[in-house]
Amino acid sequence: MLGYVKSVGPLLLLLTSLLYMASSYSDFDFSHIGCKECNLKKNNFFSRDRQPVYQCKGCCFSRAYPTPLREKKDMMNPKNITSEAACCIANSSHWVTVDNLPVRNHTECYCGTCIYHKI
């Protein structure tokens, strides 16, 4: 019986420490892993042998939350989940011509309302 108690003690200690570590990582936002911040990036396809063409690339935020009841009552098609998102958008740009194709060369980026949310 004493040998059984001795082997369960370290197991409980290990389990407790693993649960503590798992709960402490719940405060971190893992949604942007692998996606860099919204910035200007050189577009290699349009920048070949010419002036560099920059485009806005990267991630901003997005979140989903339960729809409040008072808003749900006013919806034509009630939805349980409401989402918000911000996309990486060009703040300013100018047109350049690459192989007789007009292309926007972005000069500044920001996180703003996604175009498909404006419709």
Secondary structure, 3 states (H helix, E strand, C coil): CHHHHHHHHHHHHHHHHHHHHHHHHHHCCCCCCCCCECEEEECCCCCCCCCCCEEEECECCEEEEECCHHHHHHCCCCCCEEEEEEEEEEEEEEEEEECCEEEEEEEEEEEEECHHHHC
